[in-house]
Amino acid sequence: MMMTKSACATHNARMNDSHFNSATSRSPLSAWQTILLLGLALLLPFQALAWNSTGHRLVASIAWENLDHTARSEASRLLREHPVFERWQRKAGEEDPDRSIFIEASTWPDEIRKDKRFYSADSEEPTPTLPGFPDMERRSNWHYVNRPLDASPTSHPVSGQIDKQLVAQAKILGSHGASGTERYYALPWLIHLAGDAHQPLHASIRLDAGDHWDKLGNGMTIINPFNPRKTSSTLHAFWDDLPGPLGLRGERLNTAMRALLAVYPRPTRSSTSNTWIDESWRIARESAYPESRDTTPTISEAFYERSREIANRRVTEAGYRLAELLNRLIGEKRPSN
């Protein structure tokens, strides 16, 4: 394996060995191929915001692999009607453009946060509504729900709408009575929110030692010795980084996806979007914060390894579950209503 390319590459490969112990016992013929595939992906430059781009693309690519033919066709038809379709098309690969566009659509709800044509309702005046959009609101509070990790009487009021919007957008997408605009607007949001719901720090808020509310881990700065490019970040950004390097597309993304599928099996039970959020809340309470009580903790190797394993598993679960949801809403099993 290419362990001599850099000290960082060596460390990344060593960090991921533990993820594959169970895979080795389950599938000895493919385990080393799996290690090589994910190792190659992780040798690429490691940057921030991975769950907001690469992580979401991994979720979407796993989902696409598990969509039935009818769901793929309907998803592709809806995305072709979306006003951002031409931009997605320019970024998509020439091989299987429908798949590539589905993957590109997964990051759109994050991209509009910096798009000046859109506005934030709580701090900006509305911008003109462009053709094809129901409105131009960024809807930043759709991405999370702040559920206190300490359920004491003084707990912070719950905020954020991901729990409500996963249900609402699924209802719109699966409705025969919804307009085309409503349905093609709902699909990228649903793809994206399925990923967000599986990120542990999109479902929590914690009271820190100074009696300040640490919203989604954004109030805690950590030192990360395992990322030489970014040794200091918020805890939330640390978790966003975990699935892999920012900006993976094409064959590099496929390599990372195949590695995850080789290690993490399909969830054995069906689940609701509320279950996904409840799981993330429990993970945040039990595993998302460093053990150190320092104001700016330095994460340990054990915490880093455990967090990487959790993030990889959650991304894979999100992909499988998104496919199950879309197959039910727009696929062959779609009920008549």
Phi, psi and omega in degrees: 000155190277070186268358183260003184293321178194162177297325179296318180298318178301315183293317179301318179296318180295322180298328186269353180303321184294333181293338189254004179299314180292325179295325180298319181287330182279323188216076187297335182287334185248354188300313182290328173297320179297314179302316181295317182298309181290327177299318178298317180297321185281349176281349178289161183305136185257117183231183184276172173065029185296319181292339178278353179222283180300317179301315179292324177293324176295316177302312183294321181292322176295317179300315182301320179299338185247007175281144173282170187300318182295318179295320177299315182296315181290320176299316180296320179297314181296317182292332176294336179273346183293139182297345179265004187306315185297324177292317176300320182297321179295327180276340186289153176285158180289331179276121181055068182298329179300316178296314182297321180291321176302318179292317179298323182297339185295336183260355185302317179299336173278324184295328182288350177297332181251005181273118185289350175285344180255166182222158176260119189299330185277351186218355185224157174285147178301143177261161182301137180283122181276157180304135177094348180256143173290327174193182184243024181284139181287331178056051183298332182279003174283342190278351189205170164219129180271098177253121183302135176284335176255108185275049180274166180299338181267014184300150178293141177301142180291135176224167183093156189231014184301323179296317180287320186284330173300319178290315184294315182290327175295319179297318179295312183299322183272001185271131174290335184272349180288150179287162177300320179299315179298320185285317180286339173285323183291326188298308178300325177296318181294318177302315184289314184293332175299321176292313180302322183296339180265359175274118187307323184271019168259009186225019190213161170213141185226141176274120184275182185296337178266015180062033174250143180279121183268086187289116175058024182078006181282347179270357181247126173265135179236157173257126184242096181288355183264003175230091184297340178282337183210083186281346179230133179198174170287161177297323179298314179296324176303312180293323177300327183286341196295324184295337180155181183292147182295140168088016178292135174216172173060220186293329177295320176294317179299322178299313179295320180297313181298324178295318178294317180295331179287338185259319188251119183282165175299137175304139187280341183236146172292154181211161178262167179296330176295326176296318180302316182290320177299319177300314180298320178299316180294320178297318179300318181291322189264331193222350190276342183254141177300153180290333183296143177266004180297151178299319175238087187286150170263123184287146181272165177298320180296319179295318179299312181297315181295319181294319178299318180296318179297313182298315179298318179294318182293320176300316181293316177301319180299319179296313178299316184289324175299317178298316179300318179295313182292324176299324180286325185277318187229008184260199184295335181267009182298126180286153174276134180215000000 
